[in-house]
Amino acid sequence: MFGKHRGAKAPQKFTKLFFATDVHGSERAFRKFVNAGKFYGTDLLILGGDITGKLLVPIIKDGGQKYRAMVSDVRREVRTVGELEQLKELIGGMGFYYEVMDHDTFEMLKKCPEKVEEIFVKNAKERLLSWIRHADELLRGTGLKLYMTGGNDDDEEMVDLLNANQTETVVNPEGRLIMLDEIHSMVSVGLSNPTPWKTPREEGEEGLKARIEESVRGIEDFTDVVFNFHAPPKDCTLDVAPLLNTSTNPPTPVVRGGQSVMANVGSSAVRETIERYQPLLALVGHIHESRGITKIGRTVIINPGSEYGEGILRGVIVNVQHDKVLGYQFTSG
């Protein structure tokens, strides 16, 4: 005779999410991310900010099928269509954009930084749109949703493009309360506190605090709320990065005794908000080197780190239940 033991309770359902951040234009990292839902059997995907790449690489046509490019200070020459496609794939996998041009155009662009910026923006927009289309095609009909936000390196033009091209499966959650399941909700803020790089979406701590307060307005119970904040809280072990000398252009690491000096560069506004509201979970990024997990009060805080330049996707699987983070697992591949 088989039956449920008297008084035994059915196991409570939990939600399994996959979180990654700071892919910075890497084609390889993004495609791995979109495939992670099926691979790990998760219920949803969350991609934190900084989706825009950092560099435009000119591919110069030297005549016939011969092309050359400098990639990370390495000169690369290709002589066939197949090799050219491999070069493009290499550049895209590292998070860079590329533009094929002849030598005369290359020389002209060296004198026209505004034209270079125009080409950079064109490429960045094309890649973001291709990512949205790819994710929508792959996820449509699976029940999976991808929540993607901008970060401090993503200017308002890129965020506007993301907003204008959302689909049923690819959603920008920033600026609204999102229900992740029947009980868990999420608020998202992609801006950061000031950095030495003066990136497009930075706010002073008071301004950032006001943005965060606006995002949580109306929430009375934070028991099952997830914070998706690009900047980590200050002094939490997940915000440790090399201290930079801002008197140089570009800023350079401060070195003492042959070692880089490290500093806590997270946001005091984010920390104050977490201390005050004590959400269930805080998903953060921004500081690539500070992969790890910590707690402030009851709040579990996770930064999966980033190694996008190598085409590696660093992420984290998190299982959440009512009033509980059941477990987590960092991933890398």
N, C-alpha and C positions, 0 to 999 in steps of 0.2 A: 504494500500500500504506500503510495507516494502522496505527499501533500506538504503544504507550508507549515512550518512549526508554529504553533499557536503563539501569538504575540510578536512574531518576527515581522520586521518592516521591509517593504520593497526598497531596494537601493535607490537613493535619490539621484535624479539625472544631473549630469554635470556638462559643462560646455568646454570644448577643447579649442583653443585659439592658437594661431601661429603669428608671431610678431617679429618683424625685422625692420631695420631703419637705415638711413644714410647710404643708399645705394649709389648716389651721385652719378647717375647716367650710365651705369654699367649694364650693358645688354645681358651679359652672362648672369650677373647677380639677380636681375629682375626676372628673367625667365625661370631661374631656379625657384625664385620666390613664388611665382604664379603656380608652379607645379607642386609646391610644398603642401598645399591643401590636400590633394589627392594622395601624395606620397606618405604623409604623416597621418592621414585620416582625420583632419581637423574640421571643425564646424565653420570656421571663418578665418579670414586673413586680414591682418592689420599691417600696413606699411607706413612707418613713421616718416618724418620729413626729410628734406634734402634729397630730392629726386633729380635735380639738375646736375649735369656734369660741370667740370671746371675748366676744360681746355679744348681749343679747336686746333686740330693738326692738319696742316696743308699737305695734300698728296700732289706732288708736282710731276706733270707729264713731261718727259724728256724727249719725246718723239717715238713714233711707232707704238709698241706695247710696253715701253720702258717707263717705270714710275719710281719715284723715291720719296721718302718721308723720314723725318727725325721723330722717333718715338721713344720717349724717356731717355733722351740723349744718345740713342743708338740709331745710326743711319741704316735704313732698310731700303733695299732696291729690289724691285720685282719686274719680271719680263713677260709674264703671261696673264691672261684674263683671270685664270684660276688663282694665281699668286696674288693678284690685286684684290680679289674677293677675300682671300685669307688675311691680307693686310688690313682691310676694312674691318673684318671680324675681330682681329687682334686689338685694333684701336677702340672699337665699340665696347669690347669686353672689359677694357680698362676704365671705361667711363668717359672717354674722350669722344669728341665729335670730329668729323673729317670733312674736308671739301677738296675735290679734285680740281686742279687748275693748271694752266700752263705757266712757264717761267715768267713771262711778262706780267701776268696777273699777280703772281706772287710778289714780284718786285714792287708793283703798284700798291698792293695791300700793305706792305711794310710801311708805307708813308700815309696810310689812311686808316687809323685805328677805329674811326666811327664805322667804316665799311666792314671791318673785321667783326665788330660787335654786332652789326646787322646780320652777317652770315652766321655767327655763333647763335644768335637768338632763333634764326630760321631753323637751324639744325636741332636746337633744343626743343623747339615746338614740334618738329616733325617726329622726333624720337618719343616724346611724351604721347602724342596722338597714336603712334604705332603701338606703344605699350598698352594704352587703353583698349585699342581694337583687339590686340592679341589676347589680353586678359578676358575681355568680354566674350570672345569666341570660345576660349578654353573653358570658361566657367559657366557659360549660359546653359541652363537646364540641369546643373549639378546641385543646386541649392546653396552653393558657396557664394559668399559675398566678399569683395575686396574693399576694405576701407583704406584710402590713400590720402595722406595730407601733405601739404607743403611744409617746408622747414625754413630756417633763417636764410639758407642759401637760395631759396626759390623765390624769385621776385613776384610782385603782384600780377604781372603779365602771365606768368606760368600758372599761378593759382587760378586766375580768371579762366585760362584755357582748360584747366582741369574741371572747374565748375561747369563750364559751358558744354563739356563733352561727357558728363556723367551718364551712366547707363543703369540698368536695374542691378547689374552685378558689380560695377565699379563706382564707388561713392566717395566723395570728399566729406568726411564727417565734421570738419572744422566749423565752428560757429553754431552747432546745434546739438541737441541731445539725441543720441542714437541708442535704440534698444538692440543689444547684442543677442538676447534671447528673451524668454518670458520675464526674467527678473533682473538681469544684469544690464545696466546702461553705461554709456561711455560719453565723456566730454573730451574734446580735442583742442589743443592750442599749439600751433606750429612755430610760433615766434620764439626767439631766445633773448636772454639778457645780452648786453653789449659785448662784442668780441673785438680783438685787435684788428680783425680783417674788415670791419665795417660792412657787414653783409646786408642784403636788401631788407630782411625782415627781423630787425632787432628793436627792442624797446628798453628804455631804462627800467629799473626794478619797479618803480611806482606805476609806470605805464603798463608793464607786463602784469602786475598784480591786478590792475583794473580790468585788463582783458580776461584774466582768469576768473575774476569775480563775476564778470558778465556771463561767462560760459557756464557757471554753476548756479546762476540765479534761478530760483524756483525749485531747486532740489532740497527737499526737507530731510531725507534719509539717505545717508551715504553708505549704508551697509553693503550694498551690492553695486557700487559705482566704480567704474574703471576710469582713471585719468590717463589720457594719451597725450603727454606733454613732450615736446621735442627736447626742451632743456631739462637736465636733471636738477634735483635740489642741491643746494650748496652744502658742502661739508658732509657728504653722505657716502664717500668712497667710490661713487660712480661718476664723479665729476673731476677726476684727477688727470691733468694734462700738462705738457711742458709749459713752463712760464716763458712768456715771450717779451723781448725787448721791442717796445713800440717806437723807439727813436730811429729805428732803421726802416728802410722801405725796400722789400717787404719786411715785416717783423721777423726777428730771428730768435731761436731758443737761447735762453740764458744758461750759461755753462759755468759751473764752479767745481774746481778740483777734477776737471775732466768729465763731469757728469752733468746731464741736463737737470735743471732745477724744476721740480714738479710743484703744481699749485692746484688748489680747489677752485674751479672756475664755474661752478654751477650757479643756479639762480636762487637768491634769498626769497624772492616772491613765490617761487614754486615750493620751496621748503615750508614757508609760512602757511601756504594754502593746504599742504598735506598735513601739517601739524594741526591745523584748525579743524579740517573736515574729516580726516582719517578715512579716506576711501579704502575699498577692499584692495585695490591694485593700482600701481602707477607704472606705466610703460614709458620709458624715456630713451633718449639716444644722444646725438650731438657730439659726445665725447667718445671718439672711436676706440680709444685705448682702454676705456674703463668698463670693460665687459664684466658683469657680475650681478649679484643680487644682495639686497640689504633690506632693512626695515626701519621705518620711523613710526613708532607706536605700533598700531595694528596693521599699518599699510605695508604691503610687500612691494618693493620697488625693483624693477629689472631693467638693465641696460644690456642688450645682446652684443653691443660693440659693432664694429664694421671693418671689413677688409676688402672693400669693393674693388680696389685697384688691382688685386690679384684675381678678380673674378670669383672670389669666395663669398658665399652667402653665410653670414652669421645670423642666427635667429634663435628663438626660444619658443618652445611649446609650453602653454600654461593651461592647466585644468582648473576651472573655477566652478564653485557650487555656491549655494546660498550661504553668505557670511564666511566663506572659506576659499583659500587658495589651496587646492588639494595637492598640487605638485607642479613641478616644472622640469624641463629638460632643455639644456642648451644644445644647439645644433651647429654644425659647420660643414660646408661642402661645396 
